[in-house]
Each structure stands twice: as structure tokens, then as C-alpha cells.
Amino acid sequence: MDPIEYDAIENYLRSQSYPLGSNKNAKRVLRKKSSKYSIKSDQLVKLSGSTFLLIVKANQVPDILEEIHDKAGHQCSRYSNRIASERYYWPKMYSDIYTYVKNCVACQKNQPSLKAPTMPLQPLPVITKVWFRVGMDLTGPLIESQGYLYILTFIDHFTKWIETRPLKSKNAKDVATGIFSIYCRQGAPVQIISDNGTEFTNNISKTLQEIHGCKLIFSAPYHPQTNGLVESTHKAMKGSLIRSMTDKREDWSYYLEQVTYSINIRPRETTQYSAFELVHGCRKPRLPIEAESLSFLYPDVNFGNTSDENDDNNDLDDLVQAMKRDQQESFSHAGENLINSKKRMKRQYDKKVNPITTQFAVDNDVLIENMCRKKSKGGKLQDKWIGPYPIKEVSRSTVQVCKDKALIRVKKAKAKLWRSTPNYDNTSPSKSIGKVPENASYRSRRMTRPHP
């Protein structure tokens, strides 16, 4: 309440006196207002039902708001209002509480992130070439096994063929050595998609890719979905390792090749082929059990000299041509299946889309989701949102912000506008604090306002 109005009502209730210079109309208004208040224990109060509410002056509002929200566990505006409405009263109290909670720094940084997708799925275009575009990522640290703590993974976006290497650390030298080892087995891809980890953005890694003519494509920070194929592969790999190791978790490095092979020979739902078949020309893998139970499929080879060299060359040419035809046919079918699978996935994904209505603009301050809290020790007690950081550029689905003097690009779904704490005015708290949106409503007992 405005201090001048507060003093006028209090003086009238105590001594039936009016402010100096009051005319007849002003006195009538003061009497009408004062009828709603009384003095209890030397304090100005207002009767609400059977409860007396303490009248709060404008200069006392910030302390009350801090008491009912900050020191009460940072409850949402609905509960903060309930605490206040049972004890205090000042004009536009509900509006002040709502805006205070909405602009609370701690609450802004710890609100849960949006679960529903905010934009339609934008799948990468299908490329029906083996080892053309691959995803690259590290998982770990894991339980130490023979000195190894991390797993380096490559996955081909078309065939879904994976290559893995255990690493003892994720420093630049070890990661580059692991990458080079994979290149020596499969050759260097044309495009590599990875996150912005320093193990991939350092000079050694960049030089290695330049030597082999690879184009590095970095996903947007705080948006692992861009490299989601590797993320899902890591999830499947860890599950297979856990099931294979039974009790000895420190033996995972012994089982890594076996698990990698098992994933490569598994038919993929997206292509309807196993990665092994597509990479090795439609040849199905021969499993140990086939040595006895399916031996009839592999007749003994006669190494005797039964034909001349020309016949052997003709047979080899025919075999190569037949393998090429089979591979081209399988690539065509796998490509069609992959395209149809992506279309189905997009339809299902887009049904859940809850579009972002926030209008981001250059020079706005934003908070970005703290992805590090999920990986760091004790991260669950860190802020869910970090910042604020100024926006330097806005695109269709991302914003570029300045963080620690560096420019980073963040998906709009992982950013939200920063609301600065309002300045309080001793003479007019409600004007400085703000107004409640038109669609919001409060009741002293039954509140219907949503969480801000």
C-alpha cells in the first residue's frame, strides 16, 4: 500500500483525524476506505473472513516477497500466493507475487526443460553410399577395464555399420590414434558428424581430417539429437555389454568386439538388412553354430586342378558381376526402406510437436539448458539453466549467443528468455512490478493460475 495512504488510514483509525488540506470529498473517501481496516496490536489490519491480514506498505513489499518465496523453498506462484493471502494484504498483491516468481533468478534457472518437441523433425537426407557420412562420438568414462575408460564409436548413416575402439583417455592424441585405426580398416569417410567436444575440435583432430579429406560437421551445442544415431547405438551397446558381462563389469573391454559384431549382424528395422550384408555384398555372416548344424550350405571345396585358368577367370568375372548386381539391388531396397522409415518417424514425431511461441531477437538475454549437469559428478544439484547470455544472431531453429567471449549456436528448444528482476518503487510498487496477463486469475482460497 502507498505509504501516504497507509498513514492517512492509520491516523484516521487512531484519532479520527484527516490529512491537512482535505476537502469534503477526500474526507468521505477516506472514511469509506478506513471502514475496511482496523488496528490490532498496534498494526493496521484488514478482516478477511475470520482472519485479520496485516497491511503491507510499499517499501515492505520486497521483504515480504522474499520471505514468502525465496525463504519458503521457491514454491510456484500459486503456493506463494496462498502463503501471502493467509497473512498479508496490499493492493494488486496477486499481480506482484505472480511477476516476482516469474522473474525469480533461481526459479528461471531450475525450471524443468520442455519434454515435448518444439519443432517438426528435420531428418538428414538419405545417401545410399557406404561409409560416406558417419557419426562419431565418445562414451565414458566407464569402469576401468585393462586401463581403458572410453569407447570411440563410428557408425555409417546408410548401412548402420559400426566401428569401435577402446581408449584409455579422451585426450587429443588417444582420440586421433583411435580415429586413424578405424580409417585403416574402413577408409576415411567423406562427412563426419560429431558434437563440439574438445576431443574432436582440437588441432590434431582437425589436421587428421584435413589430411584424409574429411568434412567435419559439428552438431549444435546442447542438441545431441543431431548425432542421435550414435547416441542410440551407445545405448544399445551398453545394454549388450551389461548383459554379456554378467557380474564382472570391469571386463567390458574383452567383450567390446563381440558386442560390436553382434550389432553389425543384426537386421536393422530401418533398412531391413543387417549392416554386415550391405557392407559385404549381401553375404550373410557365418556363425559358429553353422559349422555343424548348417554344414550342408557350405560344401567342401575341391582344390584339385579340374579346369583350366581361362575357365577360372570366366567364373570369377561372372561371380563379381553377380555380386555387383545383388549389391546394387540390396542398396536400392535398403535406400527405399530407409526413406520410408524416416517418413514414418517424422509423422509420429511431428504429432507431438508443441511449437515455440517465444519471439527471440538480437540483444535479448537468454538462459540455455545446462547439459553438463547430466554428466558431471553431483550434477543433479546444479542449476538446470545457465546464463544469462546475449543473443547475437537468430535463425529459423537456433540462436547464436555469446558465452564466455565465444559464440555458440543453441537450439531454440534449449533456450528461454531471461526475465530480469524488477526495480521496486516505494511509492508505487504495483506499477514497477508489473501486471498479470489477461488470461490469469487468482482467488484467495482456490487458485487457478498455472505455474509460471
C-alpha positions in Angstrom: 0.0 0.0 0.0 1.2 3.5 -0.8 2.8 4.9 2.4 0.9 8.2 2.3 -2.4 6.3 2.0 -1.3 3.9 4.7 -0.5 6.7 7.2 -3.8 8.5 6.4 -5.9 5.4 7.1 -3.9 4.6 10.3 -4.2 8.2 11.6 -7.9 8.3 11.0 -8.5 5.0 12.8 -6.4 6.1 15.7 -7.5 9.7 16.2 -10.3 10.3 13.7 -8.1 13.0 12.1 -7.8 13.9 8.4 -4.7 14.9 6.4 -4.1 18.7 6.2 -6.0 20.3 3.4 -8.5 17.5 2.8 -11.8 18.7 1.3 -15.2 17.2 1.9 -15.0 14.7 -0.8 -11.5 13.5 0.2 -12.7 13.0 3.8 -15.7 11.0 2.6 -13.4 8.7 0.5 -11.0 8.2 3.5 -13.9 7.3 5.8 -15.1 4.7 3.3 -11.7 3.2 2.8 -11.0 3.1 6.6 -14.1 1.1 7.2 -12.4 -1.9 5.7 -9.5 -1.7 8.2 -8.8 -1.7 11.9 -6.0 -1.5 14.4 -4.9 -4.8 16.1 -1.8 -5.0 18.3 -0.7 -1.6 17.1 -0.8 -2.8 13.5 -3.0 -1.8 10.6 -5.0 -4.9 9.6 -7.9 -6.0 7.3 -10.6 -8.5 8.2 -10.9 -11.3 5.6 -13.5 -13.8 6.7 -12.5 -14.7 10.2 -8.8 -13.8 9.7 -7.0 -10.5 10.1 -4.5 -9.7 7.4 -1.5 -7.4 8.0 -1.5 -4.4 5.7 1.9 -4.1 3.9 3.5 -0.8 3.0 5.0 -0.4 -0.5 8.6 -0.3 0.9 7.9 -3.5 2.8 6.8 -5.5 -0.3 10.3 -6.7 -1.4 11.0 -8.1 2.1 7.6 -9.9 2.2 8.0 -11.3 -1.3 11.5 -12.6 -0.4 10.0 -14.2 2.8 7.1 -16.0 1.2 9.0 -17.2 -1.9 12.8 -17.2 -1.6 12.9 -18.4 2.1 9.9 -20.7 1.6 11.6 -23.1 -0.8 10.9 -21.2 -4.1 7.4 -22.5 -4.4 5.4 -21.7 -7.5 3.3 -18.5 -7.6 0.2 -20.4 -6.6 1.6 -21.6 -3.3 3.5 -18.3 -2.7 0.2 -16.5 -3.1 -1.5 -18.9 -0.7 1.1 -18.2 1.9 0.7 -14.5 1.5 -3.1 -14.4 1.2 -3.4 -16.0 4.7 -1.2 -13.4 6.3 -0.8 -10.1 4.3 -2.7 -7.7 2.1 -1.7 -4.9 -0.2 -3.3 -3.7 -3.4 -2.6 -5.8 -6.5 -0.8 -8.4 -4.3 -1.6 -11.3 -6.6 -0.1 -9.4 -9.6 3.1 -8.6 -7.6 3.5 -12.2 -6.4 3.0 -13.7 -9.9 5.5 -11.3 -11.5 8.1 -11.8 -8.7 8.0 -15.6 -9.0 8.1 -15.3 -12.8 11.2 -13.2 -12.6 12.9 -15.1 -9.8 16.5 -15.9 -10.9 16.7 -19.2 -9.1 13.4 -20.4 -10.5 14.3 -19.4 -14.0 17.5 -21.4 -13.8 15.8 -24.5 -12.4 12.6 -24.9 -14.2 12.3 -28.3 -15.9 13.1 -28.3 -19.6 10.4 -28.8 -22.2 9.8 -32.5 -22.9 7.6 -32.3 -26.0 9.4 -31.5 -29.3 9.0 -27.8 -30.2 9.7 -28.1 -34.0 9.0 -30.7 -36.7 11.6 -33.3 -37.2 14.2 -32.4 -39.8 15.9 -35.7 -40.8 19.2 -35.7 -42.7 18.9 -36.6 -46.4 19.4 -40.2 -47.3 22.7 -41.1 -49.0 22.9 -44.6 -50.4 26.7 -44.9 -50.3 28.7 -47.0 -47.9 30.9 -45.1 -45.4 30.0 -41.7 -47.0 28.5 -40.0 -44.0 29.3 -41.3 -40.5 28.6 -40.3 -36.9 31.4 -40.1 -34.4 31.2 -39.9 -30.6 32.8 -41.0 -27.3 31.0 -42.6 -24.4 32.5 -42.8 -20.9 34.2 -42.7 -18.5 33.2 -46.3 -17.8 34.6 -48.7 -15.2 38.3 -49.1 -15.9 39.0 -52.3 -17.9 42.6 -53.1 -18.7 43.3 -49.3 -18.4 40.5 -48.4 -20.8 37.9 -45.9 -19.8 36.2 -44.7 -23.0 34.7 -46.1 -26.2 35.2 -44.4 -29.5 32.3 -45.2 -31.9 31.8 -44.6 -35.7 28.5 -45.5 -37.4 27.7 -45.4 -41.1 24.5 -43.5 -41.7 23.4 -45.7 -44.6 24.4 -49.3 -43.7 24.5 -48.7 -39.9 27.9 -50.4 -39.7 29.7 -49.6 -36.5 33.4 -49.5 -35.6 34.5 -49.2 -32.0 37.8 -48.7 -30.3 38.5 -48.7 -26.5 40.5 -45.7 -25.3 42.5 -45.1 -22.1 41.7 -41.3 -22.2 40.0 -38.8 -24.3 43.0 -36.5 -24.9 43.7 -35.4 -28.4 46.5 -38.0 -29.1 44.5 -41.0 -28.0 41.4 -40.0 -29.8 43.3 -39.3 -33.0 45.0 -42.7 -32.7 41.6 -44.4 -32.4 40.3 -42.5 -35.4 43.3 -43.4 -37.6 42.9 -47.1 -36.6 39.4 -47.1 -37.9 40.5 -45.3 -41.1 43.0 -48.1 -41.7 40.1 -50.7 -41.6 37.3 -48.9 -43.4 38.9 -46.0 -45.1 38.1 -42.3 -44.4 34.5 -41.1 -44.9 33.5 -38.0 -46.8 31.5 -36.4 -43.9 31.8 -36.9 -40.2 29.1 -35.6 -37.7 30.2 -35.1 -34.1 29.5 -33.0 -31.1 31.5 -30.0 -30.0 33.7 -31.9 -27.5 37.3 -30.6 -27.3 38.4 -34.2 -28.2 37.0 -33.6 -31.7 37.6 -29.8 -32.2 41.3 -29.7 -31.3 44.0 -29.0 -33.9 45.3 -32.6 -34.0 41.8 -34.0 -34.9 41.2 -31.2 -37.5 44.6 -31.8 -39.1 43.9 -35.6 -39.3 40.6 -34.9 -41.1 42.2 -32.4 -43.5 44.9 -35.0 -44.4 42.2 -37.5 -45.3 39.8 -35.0 -46.9 37.0 -35.4 -44.4 34.4 -32.7 -43.9 33.7 -32.2 -40.1 30.1 -31.3 -39.3 29.5 -30.3 -35.7 26.1 -30.6 -34.1 24.6 -27.6 -32.4 25.6 -27.3 -28.7 23.1 -28.7 -26.2 21.3 -30.6 -29.0 22.6 -34.2 -29.1 19.7 -35.3 -31.3 21.7 -34.1 -34.4 24.0 -37.0 -33.7 21.2 -39.2 -32.4 22.2 -42.3 -34.4 25.4 -42.6 -32.4 23.6 -41.9 -29.1 21.1 -44.7 -29.7 24.0 -47.0 -30.7 25.8 -46.3 -27.5 22.6 -47.1 -25.5 22.2 -50.4 -27.3 25.9 -51.2 -26.9 25.9 -50.5 -23.2 22.9 -52.8 -22.8 24.6 -55.6 -24.7 27.8 -55.2 -22.7 25.9 -55.3 -19.4 24.0 -58.4 -20.4 27.2 -60.1 -21.7 29.4 -59.4 -18.7 27.0 -60.8 -16.0 28.8 -59.7 -12.8 32.3 -58.6 -13.9 31.7 -55.0 -15.1 35.4 -54.4 -15.3 35.7 -56.9 -18.2 33.8 -54.8 -20.7 36.9 -54.3 -23.0 37.1 -58.1 -23.5 33.5 -58.1 -24.8 33.6 -54.9 -26.9 34.5 -56.6 -30.2 31.9 -59.4 -29.7 29.2 -56.9 -29.0 30.2 -54.7 -31.9 30.0 -57.8 -34.2 26.6 -58.8 -32.8 25.2 -55.3 -33.6 26.6 -55.4 -37.1 25.0 -58.7 -38.0 21.6 -57.7 -36.6 19.0 -56.8 -39.2 18.0 -53.2 -38.9 14.4 -52.2 -38.9 15.1 -49.1 -41.0 16.8 -50.8 -43.9 15.5 -54.4 -43.4 19.1 -55.6 -43.9 22.0 -56.2 -41.5 25.0 -53.8 -41.7 27.1 -56.9 -42.5 25.0 -57.8 -45.5 25.2 -54.3 -47.0 28.9 -53.9 -46.4 29.9 -57.3 -47.6 27.8 -57.6 -50.8 24.7 -59.4 -49.4 26.8 -62.1 -47.9 25.2 -63.3 -44.6 27.6 -63.8 -41.7 28.7 -67.3 -41.0 28.1 -68.1 -37.3 29.9 -70.8 -35.2 26.8 -72.8 -34.9 26.6 -73.2 -38.7 29.8 -75.3 -38.8 27.8 -78.3 -37.8 24.0 -77.7 -38.0 24.2 -75.9 -41.4 27.2 -77.5 -42.9 25.2 -78.5 -46.0 25.2 -74.9 -47.0 29.0 -74.9 -47.3 30.1 -77.9 -49.5 33.7 -78.9 -49.4 35.8 -77.0 -51.9 37.7 -79.2 -54.4 41.2 -77.8 -54.7 42.1 -80.2 -57.5 43.0 -79.0 -60.9 39.6 -79.6 -62.6 39.6 -76.7 -65.0 41.9 -74.5 -66.9 42.9 -71.0 -66.0 40.6 -69.3 -68.5 37.6 -71.1 -67.1 38.6 -69.9 -63.6 38.8 -66.3 -64.8 35.4 -66.5 -66.5 33.8 -68.0 -63.4 35.4 -65.2 -61.3 34.2 -62.5 -63.6 30.7 -63.9 -63.5 30.8 -64.1 -59.8 31.9 -60.4 -59.5 29.2 -59.3 -61.8 26.6 -61.3 -59.9 27.8 -59.8 -56.6 27.6 -56.3 -58.1 24.0 -56.8 -59.3 23.0 -58.2 -55.9 24.6 -55.4 -54.0 23.0 -52.7 -56.3 19.7 -54.3 -55.8 20.1 -54.5 -52.0 21.3 -50.9 -51.9 18.2 -49.8 -53.8 15.8 -51.7 -51.5 17.7 -50.6 -48.4 17.5 -46.9 -49.6 13.8 -47.1 -50.2 13.2 -48.8 -46.8 15.4 -46.1 -45.1 13.4 -43.3 -46.8 10.1 -44.8 -45.8 11.3 -45.4 -42.2 12.3 -41.7 -41.9 8.9 -40.6 -43.2 7.1 -42.8 -40.6 9.4 -41.5 -37.9 8.8 -37.9 -38.9 5.0 -38.4 -39.0 5.0 -39.9 -35.5 7.4 -37.3 -34.2 5.5 -34.3 -35.6 2.3 -35.4 -33.9 3.9 -34.5 -30.6 5.2 -31.1 -31.7 4.4 -28.2 -29.4 5.7 -25.1 -31.3 7.8 -22.5 -29.7 5.9 -19.2 -29.5 8.7 -17.2 -27.9 10.0 -14.5 -30.1 13.8 -14.3 -29.8 15.6 -11.1 -31.0 19.1 -9.9 -31.2 20.4 -8.4 -27.9 17.8 -10.3 -25.9 19.3 -12.1 -22.9 18.6 -15.9 -22.7 19.2 -18.8 -20.4 20.4 -22.1 -22.0 19.8 -25.6 -20.7 22.7 -26.9 -18.6 23.6 -30.2 -20.4 26.8 -30.6 -18.3 24.7 -31.4 -15.2 23.7 -34.7 -16.6 27.4 -35.9 -17.0 29.3 -34.2 -14.1 29.6 -35.6 -10.6 26.9 -34.1 -8.4 25.3 -32.6 -11.5 21.8 -33.2 -10.3 22.3 -30.3 -7.7 23.5 -27.9 -10.4 21.2 -25.2 -12.0 19.1 -26.7 -14.8 19.6 -23.4 -16.8 22.7 -21.3 -17.1 23.2 -17.7 -18.1 22.0 -15.1 -19.0 23.8 -14.7 -22.3 23.1 -12.1 -25.0 21.8 -13.2 -28.4 23.9 -12.2 -31.4 22.0 -13.9 -34.2 18.6 -15.6 -34.7 17.9 -18.2 -37.3 14.9 -20.4 -38.0 15.5 -23.0 -35.3 18.6 -21.8 -33.4 20.0 -18.7 -31.7 23.7 -17.7 -31.5 24.7 -16.5 -28.1 27.9 -15.1 -26.6 29.2 -17.3 -23.8 32.5 -16.6 -22.2 33.5 -14.4 -25.1 32.8 -17.3 -27.6 29.9 -17.6 -30.0 27.9 -20.8 -29.7 24.8 -21.9 -31.5 21.9 -23.3 -29.4 18.6 -24.8 -30.5 15.6 -22.6 -29.6 14.1 -25.5 -27.7 17.2 -25.4 -25.3 16.9 -21.6 -24.7 14.4 -19.3 -23.0 14.2 -15.6 -22.5 15.7 -14.2 -19.3 13.5 -12.0 -17.2 15.3 -9.5 -15.1 14.3 -8.8 -11.5 12.0 -5.7 -11.5 13.0 -2.5 -9.6 10.7 -1.7 -6.8 9.4 1.8 -6.2 8.5 2.9 -2.7 5.6 4.9 -3.9 4.0 2.7 -6.5 5.0 -1.0 -6.1 2.4 -2.3 -8.5 3.4 -0.2 -11.4 7.1 -1.2 -11.1 6.3 -4.8 -10.5 4.1 -5.3 -13.5 0.7 -6.7 -14.4 -0.8 -10.2 -14.5 -1.7 -11.5 -18.0 -5.4 -11.0 -19.0 -6.0 -14.8 -19.0 -4.7 -15.2 -15.5 -7.0 -15.3 -12.4 -6.4 -15.7 -8.7 -8.7 -16.5 -5.8 -7.8 -16.2 -2.2 -8.7 -19.8 -1.4 -8.9 -21.5 -4.8 -6.2 -20.5 -7.2 -6.3 -21.5 -10.8 -3.1 -19.8 -12.1 -0.7 -22.2 -13.9 2.9 -22.5 -12.8 4.7 -19.5 -14.4 
